[in-house]
Amino acid sequence: MKVPRLLTVGTAALLSCPLATACAAERPPAASTPAPPYGDATGTPEARTYTLDLSIPSSSPPAPRAWPRGSRAYRMQQALLPVFGSLRRQPWPAGVARFGDAVISVMGQTQVGARETEPPTCDRWAKGVWSDFASASGEGGGLIGMASLADARDSPFTGVFAAQAIVYAPADRLRELDRPPSDACETIKMSDTQRWWTADVTPVSVRLERAGDLTAYKLVDVAGDQATVWTALLRQGSYLMEIRFADLGAGAQDGPVPATFLGLVDAAATRARSILG
């Protein structure tokens, strides 16, 4: 695996890695003449390399706030899934923050999604629900917890990555988060800050016995170059949980819902229900 270079985004030094054999910073410059799609000059097919942007603070991120034991925020942090199969919680810690806290944007960089979107009003579906609360300081009492899981058995990133968010907010706010994308967000332009692609937001029919009814969709790159991102949203009382999942080994998926994704949602829902009620 190539050693990723440090990139500077704004004033923060970040390690930007697309969860593949080469990081975004290692991508070669565009060819001066057009090349045949997915092949060499003779048209011979070559294997695609699927990428997904992920930014990790180059230095140790701030430790999560130590919430009082038994408080709502403490229980939300405990409800975040620490492990699922070969997926393990990574060194960047899980944490819970009040709406509008600056740490939300830092934690959001470890979620599965785009760095930039067009139009920005589609951030919720392209980046994750956290993007609604990075500057939502006016929503008093609201909390969001986030965690990230990756398969790190052989190397830091083998291609399977998941992210979880739990939101505590008034019922009308949760209903807004749980709604399908508007017509304007059925197709979204997404970027990892180095290139843009277009993704269709496609609803997915999912029902799990223990998780119950949920809203699910997938982000599918129309060109087939980016790995499919699967997302599920589940309401539990005063909480909404989001699970985002991508498997670079499977590439662009337009078939059945991955079994690993279904199991992940079921396990996360079961743990959250047992702790949050």
N, C-alpha and C positions, 0 to 999 in steps of 0.2 A: 504494500500500500504506500502510495506517495505521501510524503509529509506535507500537509497543507501549509500554505503561506498565510501570514497575517494580512487581513484586509482592514482598512479603516472606513467605517461607515459613520458619517457625522463626526462626532468627537470620541466615539467608542471604538477601541481596537477589538475586532471580532475574528474568530476563526470560522470561516465559511466553508462548510463541507457538504457536498450533495449526496452523501451516503452512498458513494460508489467507489470505484478504484482510484479515481482522481477527483480532487476537489475543484470547486468552481474556479478558484484562482489559477488552477493548472490547465484550464481549457486552452487549446491552441487558438491563435487568431483565425478569423474567417479567411477562407481561400480567396485569392484575387480573382479567380475564374470559377463559375458555377461548377459544382461537382454533381454527378448523378446521385439521386437519393439512395442512401444505404448501400453503397457499393463503390468499387474503385473505377478507374477510367474505362475499364472494359465492361462495366455493368455487373461485375461479379458481386453477389450479395455479401454483406459483412454483418457481424453481430452488432446489434444496437447496445449502447450503454445508456441505461436509464438513470436519470439524476433527479435529485430532490434537494432543495436548498434547506440548510439548517445552519443557524448561527449560534455559536457557543461563546460566552465571554472568554477572552484569552487569559484572564486572570480569574482567580476563584471568585465566583459571584457572592454577593452578600448573603450571609446566613439568613434563613427565614426568621421572621419575627417569632419570638417565643410567646405564644398566646397562653393565657391562664388555662391550666388543666380543667377540663370540663366545660370550657366556653364553647360557643358555637364554632368559632374559627378553629379552635383546637380539634374539635370533632370532625370538621371538614378536612383538616389536614390528615387526620388518621384515616379518613374514608377514601383517600386517594390510593389507588392500587399500587402496591410496591413491587409486585412480580406477577408475571403470567407466562407459564411455560419457560421458554428460553429468553423471554424478554425481562430485563431487569431495570430497576430504577438507576439512572445514570448519576455521575458525580454532581451535576448541577441539581441542587436540592428542590424538592417539592415545597410549595409554600402557599400561604393564604394572605391576601391583601385586601384592604378596603378599596372600593371603587375610587379611581382617580390617583391611586398611589403610583409613583414613578416606576416602582419595581415591576408593575404589570407589563410594561413594554419590554423590559429585560427578560422576564419569564416567557413572554409571548414569542420571543425569538427561538425558543426551543420547541415550539409547537409545530405540527405538520401543516405547512401552508406556504403561500406566496409571501415575498417580502414587499411587493408593490402590486397594486391592482388598478384596473381601469374598467368601470368607474369606481372611485373610492367608496361609494355607497354600497358596494358589494363586498367590502372587507370581511363582513361577518361570515360569509360562506367560503371565501378564498383563504382567509387567514385563520378564522376561528372566532368563537364568541368573545374571547378576551379583548378583541379589538374594539368592542363596544364600550369597554370600561377603562381604557387606558387614560381617558381624560374626563370620565363621568363623575367628577367630584361632587356634583350636585345631588346625586342619588344617595342620600344619607342612609347609613346602616347596611348598605349592600356589601357583599363579600364575594371574592372569587379565589378559588384554589386551583393550582395547576401542577402537573407532574408529567414527566416524559419517560418512556421506556424504550430500550433498544436491545437488539440481540448482539451481545458483545462476547460471544464464546471464542471466536477466533481472531477478531480484530475489533477496533472501536465501532465500526459500522459494517455490518454484513448485508445490509439491505432491507432489514425489517425494522420498522420504527412505529411507535404509537405515542399518542399524547392524550391526556385527559384533563378536562376542566370541570369544576363543580361551581355553580353560581347560586348564591342565596340572594333573593330579591323579592319584591312584592309580586303577587300573582299576575297582575296585568303586564309587568315587565317580562316575566317568564313566558307568558303566552306570546309576546312579541318575538322573543328569541326563538321560539319553537315553530314559528310559521315557515312555510315554504318560501323560496326566493321569489321576488317579484319578477315580472316579465323582463325588466331591465337587467336582471342578474341571472337569467337562464344561460347566458353565455358571457364569460368573464375573461378579460385579458389579464394574464398573470406574469410576474417577472421575478427573477432571482437577483435583480439589479444588473445582470450582465446580458440577459436576453429575455425576450417576451414570447409567450405562446398563448394560444386561445384554448380555453377549456369549457366544455359543456357541463352545466350542473344538472344532473339527471336523477330524479327521484328513484328510490329503491324501496321495494316492499319487503319489510322485515318484521317478524314477530317471534319473540322468544318467550318460552313458557314462564321463566322466572323474571325476565325483564319487563314483560308486558308490551303494550303498544308503544311504538316509538317512531320518530321521524328519522328517515335515513336518506342519504343522497351520496352520489359519487361525483368527483371532479375528473372528467376524462379529457385529456389533451386531444384535440381534433386531429392533430398530425401524428399522434401515436408515439411521440418522442419522450413524453414525461410519464412517470409512473402514476397510475390511478390513485387518487386519495379518496378513501371511504370514510364517511362521517355518520355518526348516529347521535341523535338528541333524545334524551329521556327525561320526563318530568317525574319527580318524586316529592310530593307535598310542596314544601316551600323551596325546593331545590330543582335545578336543571343540570343534568350531566351531559357533557359532550365527550365523545370518543372519536379520535381521528387516527387513521391507520393507512400505511403504505408499505408495499412489498416490492422493492425494486427487482427482486428476482423474478417476479411474475410480470413485471413491466406494465404496459398499458392494458388494463383488463376491461373487457366489455361483455363478460359472461356472468356466471353465477356469483353471488356474494361469497367472498372467501370464508372458509370455515374458521380460520384463525380469528378473523374479525368478529364473527358471530360469538365465538367463545370468549373473546376479550370483553365484548359488551356485556355478556351474561355475567361474567365474573365481576366486572366493575359494578354492575347494578346490584348484585347480591351483596358485595362488601359495603357499598354505600347505604343500602337499606338496613343492614344489620347495625350500622353505627349511627346513622342519621335518623332512622325510624321512618 
